[in-house]
Amino acid sequence: MLCHHCHQVLGGSSLRLANVFGIRIGVDVSWFVVLFLAIFWLQGSFGDILDDSQLGFITAVATAIGFFASILLHELGHALAARREGIPVTGIDLFFFGGVMKMAGDTRSPGQEFRVAVAGPLVTLLLVIIGGLVSLALIGADAFWDAVRLRVTTDAGAFELWLSFLVAMNMLLLGFNLVPAYPLDGGRIARAAAWKVTGDRGRATRFAAILGQGFAALLIGWGLYLLLALGDYVSGLWAMVLGYLLGSSARAAVAQTAFQEKLAGVTVADIMDAEPVTIPADLPAARAFEEYFLRYQGWPWFAVVEPDGRYAGIAHRDAVEAAGATPVRDVAAGTEDRVRDDAPLEALLGSEPLRRLGALMAVDAEGRLRGVVTVDQVTRALQSRLSPA
């Protein structure tokens, strides 16, 4: 929602909520704080409008949850667009200032950058259009705006109040996100445009990041004005913290670009072991255990390959030892521990399968195993590229 990299500044891990379309959905502890504050802030006004404090509280809870659900839909728009572009998505986290969609790699062209960046705002726009039309049909324009401004004179019932307020919040979300300041969605769209014009992703990122830092400074200044001149401590502190996070994320994007430029041109194929020891997929497990696990003492797993060279999964020692005459392919673990051999070195950084297994199977476009890349190989490549010498 608010930014795709701000969560990195906050740090910490998230609590898993669910999987949607195979994408892990998590929440940061700070999300619960905002949920509580939103309910606390809305319940009084909603209770006055509905002339029922209990119904007001229920509507406030539903509104807070509905808003975060709309943020989740926004991020799912980004995630599904990234998947269509062939970019792996590692998850979505909801946190203090909204949501973050985490990709395992970056976009590779201005067109990809634009399509991934614009997908979230398009989802939010669709929510605004549908919700707005329903609200107007139910209560009319005057009652809609009265409900949005929390006026007790509105004719809105609980459902109409809930829907109208959600529409208004999503309108604000859409407008804020389209500000051309990186790493907001508008900033990523600006980066795509600059990338298209210059042909240089690094220059485009630095341009968008400058816009982001300028907008962050304006937010901090606005927050100081609210805090010192108007005595609005809540809004002032909110704007200042948000400005700080946006500015930090913009600076981090510049640093990341410099890092990427140093790694440019290095692919998985350049650093992998191109001749790994593998087990034929149709070999009986008992023979595989004897010929591989007993021969190569201490090796906990081997890659399994089909006769045509396609990668079939990982054979772990315990599973093979207990399988008897079963073909190894039938006891091989899933094939998620893989990476394309033409993927950039950067794509390996932060890889959960690489951390978990200590290695990734490098495959070509047809899924044939071309090699194995390990954590040690990645570390040596980084040291070679990033050393001052």
Secondary structure, 3 states (H helix, E strand, C coil): CCCCCHHHHHCCCCEEEEEECCEEEEECHHHHHHHHHHHHHHHHHHHHHHCCHHHHHHHHHHHHHHHHHHHHHHHHHHHHHHHHCCCCEEEEEEECCEEEEEECCCCCCHHHHHHHHHHHHHHHHHHHHHHHHHHHHHHHHHHHHHHHCCCCCCCCCHHHHHHHHHHHHHHHHHHHHCCCCCCCHHHHHHHHHHHHHHCCHHHHHHHHHHHHHHHHHHHHHHHHHHHHCCCCHHHHHHHHHHHHHHHHHHHHHHHHHHHHHHHCCCEHHHHCECCCCEEECCCEHHHHHHHHHCCCCCCCEEEEECCCCEEEEEEEHHHHHCCCCCEHHHCCECCCCEEECCCEHHHHCCCHHHHHHCEEEEECCCCEEEEEEEHHHHHHHHHHHHCCC
